[in-house]
Amino acid sequence: MTVHPEIARLEALVERVDVPAGPAGTVRWRRLGQGDPLVLLHGGHGSWLHWLCNIEALARHRTVWVPDMPGYLDSSPVPAPSGADDLVPLLDMLQATLDRAVGAGTAIDLAGFSFGGLVASRLAAQRPHVRRLALLGSGGHGTPRPRTLDMQQWRKAASAMQRREMLRHNLNQLMLYRHQPDELALDVHEISCLATRFRSRTASQGDGMVRALHRYGGPALLIWGEHDVTAVARQVAPAIAAAGPGRAWRVVPEAGHWVQYEGAAMVNDLLSRWFDGQPLP
């Protein structure tokens, strides 16, 4: 497929850093900006491109580090788990390469989207020196989805054109509230889905994020799109925020699950203020 000009432009701006993860392979991180490190984790069936509309804005005052998590796009696959917790090998690779990239004793700020919210909460719970945390449309909240989604099995498509239209359908079902032609969003979705080798759905179920937040105990901002199909935003966000100290929540209007894409301006402002310790609007 032809790379969208906006993807090519951003790829040319960032620095690619392949960090060894021992025998497991490498994790590709992308870096932009200067200042204290801010780490952004993408969602399931995703890649660093989930943060396409946010990296430059957040890099104005920070060094933004965005990985393809293990098992996604340009990073090595996740080794088979040795126990019942499928996330342990991914977390081990992610933390090992993060610590090599920024220094094991270096304080970071951390944000995660969807499945990446669950990963971010667990990483914050186990890694010292995570100052502030932000979770966007996070998995692991432990409540049922508001409705059943009509997802199509794009891997069974008879042609590349049919596959793309099935992926467009799924993008509008799960990720976007405004179901309008958006070739950039679809390109990101197709690139990321085709390269995904880790099954995140099982890990995202349950209340793993909620439990990890309790272990973390630090400041956490919870953001959901008003029309997120993975949670009832105005019920889930305040309930989780009220369950621990130093937590805040915001719901972004006219946005679905991929809140930092559809609500980029508001999300970029919220994250910039949150990580700078400024009052939220």
N, C-alpha and C positions, 0 to 999 in steps of 0.2 A: 504494500500500500504506500501511497505517496504521503510523506510527512507533512502535516499542516504547518504553514509558515510560522505560526506562533510557537509551536513546539520546537521547531528548528531554531528560532530566535532565542528562546530561553536556554536550550541546550548549549548554544554557543556562548552564553553568558556565564554559566556555572562551571566550576572546576570539578572534574570527576576524580574521585579518590577511591581506588580499589584497596580495601584493607583486608589483610589475611585473617582468616578465622581458624588457623591451624589446619588439621587434616580435613576439616569440613569444607574448605574452599575459601571464597572471598565474599565480602559484602561491598557492593558499590554504594558509596556515599557521594552526594553532590553538595558543593559548598558555594556560598555566595555571601559577600558582605564582610564587615569587620565589627568586632565588639564581642560581648559575652555570647557564649554558644546557646543557640536555640535549636532544638531538635524537633522535626516534624515527621510523624509516622503516618503512612497512608493506610487505606482500608483494604479489606479483602477483595480479591479480583482487581487489585489496584497496583499502583506504582508511585514513584515520586511525583508523577504528573497529576495526582489528585490535588497537589498544592500549586498547580500551575498559576493560579490567579493571586497567590499570596506570597510567594517566595521573595519577589523583588520588594514589595512593600515592607515586609518584615525584616529584610536585609539592610534597610536604611540605617539601622542603629545596632544591628546584631550580626554575628556570623551564623548564618542559617545552615544547618546540616540536615539534609534530607536523604534517607537511604531508600533504595529498593530493598525491602526487608528480605531476609533469607526465604528462598522459594518464590521470589517475584522478579520479573523482568531481568535485569542485568546481574543479579546476585546468584550465588550458588544455591542448590536445593538444600532443604532442611534434612539433616540426618534422621533416621527412624528413632522415635523416642524409646528410651529404655524402661520407662514406667508408664503409668496410666495418663500422665499429663502431656498431651500433645504439644503444648506450648513451650515446654522446658528447652528443647534443643534450639528453637527459634530464638528464645530469650537469651540463651547462652551465647549464640553467635552474635546477636545484635549487641549485647552489652560488651562482649569482648572486643568487637571492632570499634564500638563507640569509645571505649576507654583507650584504645590504641590511638584513635584519631584525635581526641581532645585531651586525654590524660585521665587516669583513673580517679585522681583526686580533684578534678576540675568540676566546679558546680555548673549545672546546666538548668535551663528551663526546657519544658517538654510539652508537646501537644500531640494528640493522636485523634484520628478520624475513624469512626466506625469500628471495624476490627482493630485498627491501630489505636483506638481509645482504650480498648481492653489491654492491648500490649503495653501501651504507655502507662496505664495504672499499675500493672504488674511490675514493669521496669522501675517505676518510681518507688514501689514498695520494697524492692530489693537492692536498688543502687543508692548508696549514700550520695548526698550532694545534689539532689533534685530540689531546686528552690521553689518553683511554682509549676503547676500542672494545669493544662486546659484539655478538655475532652469534648469533641464535636461529634454529635450523633453517635455516641459511643455504644458499642456492643457490650454485653455483659451486665445489662441493667436489671435483668431478672423479671421483666414484665412482658406480657404477650404483645405481639404486634396488633395494631388496630384492625387490620383486615388481611385477608389472604391475597397474595400476589399471583398474578397470572404470568409466570415466567416461562419463556420458551427455551427448549433444549438446543442451543445454537451449535453445539458440537456435532449435532446430527444433520446439519444443513447440507444440502446437495451441491451448493456452489458458494463461492466467496461473496457474491452479491446477496444471496439468500441469508447467509450468515450475518452479514452486516445489517440487514433489515431486522433480523431476529435480535441482534444486539441492541439496535435502536429501540425496539419494543421493550426490552428488558431495562434499558437505561431510563426510559420514561416511566416504567412501572416502579422501579426501586429508587432511582437516584434523583430525578428531577421533578419539580413541581410544575414548571412551565414547559409543557410538552410542545415545544416549537422546534423547527429545524435548527440544529446546532451541530455543525460538522466538527467543530473543535472538541466539544464534549464527547461526541461519538468516536472520534479518532483516539482520544485518551482512553476511552472505555475499551475499544477494540484492541489497541496495542497492549493494554494491561491485561485484559482477559486472556488473550492468546498466549501470553508468557507466564501465566499463573500456574505454579506447581504445588501450592500448599492449600489444603482444604481448611478454610477458616470457619465455616459455618457452625460446626459442632462446638468449637472452642468459644464462639461468640454467644452461644446459648447459656442460660443460667445467669447467676449473679456474680460472676467472677470479678467484674469491674468494681462492683459495690464493696465486695470483701477486700479487694486490693486497696481501695481508697481508705478503708478503715486502717489497714496496716501502714499505709503511707502517712496519713495524719497531717500532711501539710496543706498549704493553700491550693484550692482546686476550683476552676471555673468550668461549669457545665453549659454547653451551647447546643441547642437543637434548632433545626428549621421548624417553622410553624406547621408545615405540612409533611413532616417526616413520617414515612409509612412504617418505620421500625419501632416507633414509640409514640405514646400520647404525650407530646412535648410538655404541655402546660401542667401535666400531672406528675410526670416522672422527674423532670428537672428540679422543681422545688422540693420534692420529697427527698431526693438524694442530697440536695444541698443542705437541707435542714438536719440531716443525720450526722453531720460532723462539723467541727469548728473550721473557720477560715474558708468556707465554701460560698460560691456565688453562682447564679444561673442567669441565663438570658435566652430568650426565644427570638429568632430572626424571622420577621414577617416575609411572606411571599417567597419562601424558600422550602425546598424539600430536604431529602436526606443529605445530599451533597451540598451542605450548607455553605461551605467556604468557597464554592464555585458560584452558586446562584446568589448568595448574599455576600459577595467578596468584600465590598466596601465596608459594610457594617462589621463583618468578621475581622477584617484587617485592623479596624479601629479598636474593636474589643480586645483582640490579642495584644496589640501594641500597648494599650493602656494597662492590661492585666499584668503583662510581664515587666512593665516599668513600674508597677506598684501604684498606678494612678487610679483615681475613682472611675468607676464605670458609668457610662450614661444610662 
